[in-house]
Amino acid sequence: MKNVSGISYQRYVIENIIQPLGLNNTYLDTLPLQNSFSGYVPCNSLVNCALPDVSTLLDYSQANVGWGCGAADISSTSKDLIRFYYALQNGELLSRRWVDSMTGKPVDASNSFNDKLYGYGTMLFQEDGKTTAIGHTGTAASHANVLCQLKPSNIYIVFSFNIICANREAFRDELDNFINGGTKPEPPVANPDPDPTVTTSITIYPNPAKGFINIRITGADLDGDYQVQINNVSGQTKYQSGLTNALSTISTDHWASSIYFVKVVGNKSGAIIKKILVD
């Protein structure tokens, strides 16, 4: 870096990325511990683990991974990560030609990820040979992340978690599920004795949700009994209630940004399960 630009790597990143983009919560070669930016590792991930319960989480926040020189020496927030990636994809940091070259000749990565390709500095999430998202996953000491842009939309998604390998692959799989089915209802789950004469449509929107979720029921069975249950990715129920109106609005103001599973069950029309991203 210094031989090409004439300045150090650290100075280049600060002057050409962090400062111009206003990344006020991005830190180079340090961890913002004063902001409770802590991370943990399971004891059994360390060579000399001697605790009786090897799954005990140990605070690994002080680990300095600056030796990675770009691989793991920058700490940031979800908002700053999206700002950076948006700027990169839209030509604010590199010319359009260079941005396109990052995905122009991807390499097969089937040895490590199913249905994934690697470009220059990018990972291409694939479905039936079609790129559905571009971004990357990464793990450093006590932290793991997923950052991507859904294609062909302009939606950016970040998963950041402070436990090394904290089910990162499961989160990546949930991202795949969201990409492949999150914008449309899942196939109905039939009730034991559904009424074949009932034609009811259940719509859940917007997706991604910002502050609220609407559930609209239309069709012949408006007098039916409907129940809604919303769970997070850990299976915990965030909301459960009966639906009494054709249009119901559920607030998500205080919910963590994540993927949630919305299940709506009708006593005659069966059930649908839909994945919703709460932003």
C-alpha positions as CSV (number, residue, x, y, z in Angstrom):
1,M,0.0,0.0,0.0
2,K,2.7,2.5,1.0
3,N,4.8,1.7,-2.1
4,V,1.8,2.5,-4.4
5,S,0.1,5.4,-2.6
6,G,3.1,6.9,-0.9
7,I,1.3,6.9,2.5
8,S,0.8,4.2,5.2
9,Y,-2.2,1.8,5.0
10,Q,-3.7,3.3,8.2
11,R,-3.4,6.9,6.8
12,Y,-4.9,5.8,3.5
13,V,-7.9,4.2,5.0
14,I,-8.6,7.2,7.3
15,E,-8.1,9.9,4.6
16,N,-9.8,8.1,1.7
17,I,-12.6,6.0,3.4
18,I,-13.3,6.8,7.0
19,Q,-13.2,10.6,6.9
20,P,-14.9,11.2,3.4
21,L,-17.8,8.9,4.2
22,G,-18.3,10.2,7.7
23,L,-17.8,6.8,9.4
24,N,-17.8,8.2,12.9
25,N,-18.2,4.8,14.6
26,T,-15.4,3.0,12.6
27,Y,-12.1,2.4,14.4
28,L,-8.7,1.4,12.9
29,D,-6.5,-1.0,14.8
30,T,-8.4,-0.6,18.0
31,L,-11.7,-1.7,19.7
32,P,-14.0,1.0,21.2
33,L,-14.2,-0.6,24.6
34,Q,-15.5,2.6,26.1
35,N,-18.7,2.0,24.2
36,S,-19.1,-1.6,25.6
37,F,-17.9,-3.0,22.3
38,S,-17.2,-6.4,23.8
39,G,-16.7,-9.8,22.2
40,Y,-16.6,-13.4,23.4
41,V,-15.2,-16.8,22.5
42,P,-16.2,-20.3,23.8
43,C,-13.5,-21.7,26.0
44,N,-13.3,-24.8,23.8
45,S,-12.2,-22.7,20.9
46,L,-8.9,-22.0,22.7
47,V,-6.0,-24.5,22.8
48,N,-5.5,-24.3,26.6
49,C,-9.1,-24.4,27.7
50,A,-9.1,-25.8,31.3
51,L,-12.6,-24.9,32.5
52,P,-15.0,-27.7,33.6
53,D,-17.6,-26.3,31.2
54,V,-15.8,-25.9,27.9
55,S,-18.8,-24.0,26.4
56,T,-18.2,-21.1,28.9
57,L,-17.9,-17.8,27.1
58,L,-14.7,-15.8,27.8
59,D,-14.4,-12.0,27.2
60,Y,-11.9,-11.7,24.3
61,S,-12.4,-8.0,23.8
62,Q,-8.8,-7.1,24.4
63,A,-7.4,-9.3,21.6
64,N,-5.5,-7.2,19.2
65,V,-5.9,-8.6,15.6
66,G,-4.2,-5.6,14.0
67,W,-1.5,-8.0,12.6
68,G,-4.1,-8.9,9.9
69,C,-3.5,-5.5,8.3
70,G,-6.9,-5.1,6.7
71,A,-8.2,-8.6,7.4
72,A,-9.5,-7.9,10.9
73,D,-8.1,-4.6,12.2
74,I,-11.1,-2.3,11.6
75,S,-14.0,-2.2,14.0
76,S,-17.3,-0.7,12.9
77,T,-21.1,-0.6,13.3
78,S,-23.9,-1.9,11.1
79,K,-24.8,1.6,10.0
80,D,-21.3,2.5,9.0
81,L,-20.8,-0.9,7.2
82,I,-23.8,-0.3,5.1
83,R,-22.7,3.3,4.4
84,F,-19.3,2.0,3.3
85,Y,-20.7,-0.8,1.1
86,Y,-23.3,1.5,-0.5
87,A,-20.5,3.9,-1.4
88,L,-18.3,1.2,-2.8
89,Q,-21.1,-0.3,-4.9
90,N,-22.2,3.1,-6.2
91,G,-18.8,4.4,-7.4
92,E,-18.0,6.8,-4.5
93,L,-14.7,5.0,-3.7
94,L,-13.7,3.3,-6.9
95,S,-14.6,3.8,-10.6
96,R,-17.5,1.8,-12.0
97,R,-15.0,-0.2,-14.0
98,W,-13.2,-1.4,-10.9
99,V,-16.4,-2.1,-9.0
100,D,-17.7,-4.2,-11.9
101,S,-14.4,-6.1,-12.0
102,M,-15.0,-7.3,-8.4
103,T,-17.7,-9.6,-9.6
104,G,-16.8,-9.9,-13.3
105,K,-14.8,-13.2,-13.2
106,P,-15.8,-15.0,-10.0
107,V,-14.1,-18.2,-8.8
108,D,-15.9,-21.4,-7.9
109,A,-15.9,-21.6,-4.1
110,S,-17.7,-25.0,-3.8
111,N,-14.9,-26.3,-1.7
112,S,-16.0,-24.1,1.2
113,F,-19.5,-22.8,0.6
114,N,-22.4,-24.3,-1.3
115,D,-23.7,-22.2,-4.1
116,K,-21.2,-19.4,-3.5
117,L,-18.7,-17.8,-5.8
118,Y,-15.8,-15.5,-5.0
119,G,-15.0,-12.3,-6.9
120,Y,-12.2,-9.8,-6.1
121,G,-13.0,-9.0,-2.5
122,T,-16.6,-10.2,-2.8
123,M,-18.8,-13.3,-2.2
124,L,-21.6,-14.0,-4.7
125,F,-24.6,-15.8,-3.2
126,Q,-26.1,-18.0,-5.9
127,E,-29.4,-19.6,-6.5
128,D,-29.8,-21.8,-9.6
129,G,-26.9,-20.1,-11.2
130,K,-28.2,-16.6,-10.5
131,T,-26.6,-14.2,-8.2
132,T,-29.1,-13.1,-5.5
133,A,-26.8,-11.1,-3.3
134,I,-23.2,-9.9,-3.2
135,G,-21.1,-9.2,-0.1
136,H,-19.0,-11.2,2.3
137,T,-18.8,-13.0,5.6
138,G,-16.0,-12.8,8.0
139,T,-14.8,-13.9,11.4
140,A,-12.2,-12.3,13.7
141,A,-11.3,-12.8,17.3
142,S,-14.6,-12.8,19.2
143,H,-16.7,-11.3,16.4
144,A,-18.4,-12.4,13.2
145,N,-20.3,-10.6,10.4
146,V,-22.3,-10.9,7.3
147,L,-22.7,-7.9,4.9
148,C,-24.4,-8.0,1.5
149,Q,-26.6,-6.2,-1.0
150,L,-29.6,-8.1,-2.3
151,K,-29.8,-8.3,-6.1
152,P,-31.3,-6.8,-8.1
153,S,-32.7,-4.5,-5.3
154,N,-30.9,-1.7,-3.4
155,I,-31.5,-3.4,0.0
156,Y,-28.4,-3.9,2.2
157,I,-28.3,-6.3,5.1
158,V,-25.8,-6.6,8.0
159,F,-25.6,-9.3,10.6
160,S,-23.0,-8.4,13.3
161,F,-22.6,-10.5,16.4
162,N,-20.1,-10.6,19.2
163,I,-19.4,-14.3,19.7
164,I,-16.9,-15.9,17.4
165,C,-18.6,-18.2,14.9
166,A,-21.9,-17.5,16.8
167,N,-23.8,-19.7,14.4
168,R,-22.6,-17.6,11.5
169,E,-23.3,-20.3,9.0
170,A,-26.9,-20.6,10.3
171,F,-27.3,-16.8,9.9
172,R,-25.9,-17.1,6.4
173,D,-28.4,-19.9,5.7
174,E,-31.2,-17.7,7.0
175,L,-30.1,-15.0,4.7
176,D,-30.3,-17.5,1.8
177,N,-33.8,-18.4,2.9
178,F,-34.8,-14.7,3.1
179,I,-33.4,-14.1,-0.4
180,N,-35.1,-17.1,-1.9
181,G,-38.5,-16.9,-0.1
182,G,-38.7,-13.8,2.1
183,T,-40.5,-11.6,-0.4
184,K,-43.4,-14.1,-1.0
185,P,-45.5,-16.3,1.3
186,E,-44.3,-19.8,2.0
187,P,-46.5,-22.7,0.7
188,P,-49.6,-23.0,2.9
189,V,-49.5,-25.4,5.8
190,A,-52.8,-27.2,5.6
191,N,-55.1,-27.4,8.5
192,P,-56.3,-31.0,9.4
193,D,-59.7,-30.2,7.9
194,P,-59.6,-27.1,5.6
195,D,-62.8,-26.0,3.9
196,P,-62.2,-26.3,0.1
197,T,-64.8,-23.7,-0.7
198,V,-62.9,-21.0,1.1
199,T,-60.6,-18.7,-1.0
200,T,-58.8,-16.4,1.3
201,S,-55.6,-14.3,0.6
202,I,-53.3,-13.4,3.5
203,T,-50.7,-10.7,2.8
204,I,-47.9,-9.6,5.2
205,Y,-46.1,-6.4,4.4
206,P,-43.9,-4.3,4.1
207,N,-40.8,-6.4,3.8
208,P,-38.3,-5.2,5.1
209,A,-40.4,-3.7,7.9
210,K,-39.6,-0.4,9.4
211,G,-41.6,0.2,12.6
212,F,-44.6,-1.9,11.8
213,I,-46.0,-5.0,10.0
214,N,-49.4,-5.1,8.3
215,I,-51.4,-8.3,8.0
216,R,-54.2,-8.1,5.4
217,I,-56.9,-10.8,5.0
218,T,-59.1,-10.7,1.9
219,G,-61.6,-13.2,0.5
220,A,-64.6,-15.2,1.5
221,D,-63.5,-16.2,5.0
222,L,-63.4,-12.8,6.6
223,D,-65.5,-14.1,9.5
224,G,-63.1,-16.8,10.3
225,D,-60.9,-17.1,13.4
226,Y,-57.3,-16.1,12.7
227,Q,-54.3,-16.3,15.0
228,V,-50.9,-14.7,14.4
229,Q,-47.6,-15.7,16.0
230,I,-44.2,-14.0,15.4
231,N,-41.0,-15.7,16.4
232,N,-37.4,-14.6,16.1
233,V,-34.6,-16.8,14.6
234,S,-34.0,-18.3,18.1
235,G,-37.6,-19.5,18.2
236,Q,-38.7,-17.0,20.9
237,T,-42.2,-15.6,20.5
238,K,-42.2,-11.9,20.1
239,Y,-45.9,-11.5,19.4
240,Q,-49.0,-13.7,19.6
241,S,-52.6,-12.6,19.3
242,G,-55.9,-13.2,17.5
243,L,-56.8,-11.1,14.5
244,T,-60.2,-9.4,14.5
245,N,-59.9,-7.1,11.5
246,A,-59.3,-7.5,7.8
247,L,-56.2,-5.3,8.2
248,S,-54.1,-5.5,11.4
249,T,-51.0,-3.5,12.2
250,I,-48.3,-4.8,14.6
251,S,-45.7,-2.4,15.9
252,T,-42.0,-3.5,15.6
253,D,-40.5,-0.2,17.0
254,H,-38.6,-1.8,19.8
255,W,-37.6,-5.1,18.0
256,A,-34.0,-5.9,17.2
257,S,-33.0,-5.7,13.6
258,S,-33.2,-9.3,12.4
259,I,-35.3,-11.9,10.6
260,Y,-38.6,-12.9,12.1
261,F,-41.1,-15.7,11.2
262,V,-44.7,-14.6,10.9
263,K,-47.3,-17.4,11.1
264,V,-50.9,-16.7,10.4
265,V,-53.4,-19.6,10.9
266,G,-57.1,-19.6,9.9
267,N,-59.6,-22.1,11.2
268,K,-60.8,-22.8,7.6
269,S,-58.1,-21.5,5.2
270,G,-55.0,-23.1,6.7
271,A,-51.8,-21.3,7.5
272,I,-48.9,-19.4,6.0
273,I,-45.4,-18.8,7.3
274,K,-43.5,-15.8,6.0
275,K,-40.0,-14.5,6.8
276,I,-39.9,-10.8,7.5
277,L,-36.8,-8.6,7.9
278,V,-37.2,-6.0,10.6
279,D,-34.9,-3.1,9.9
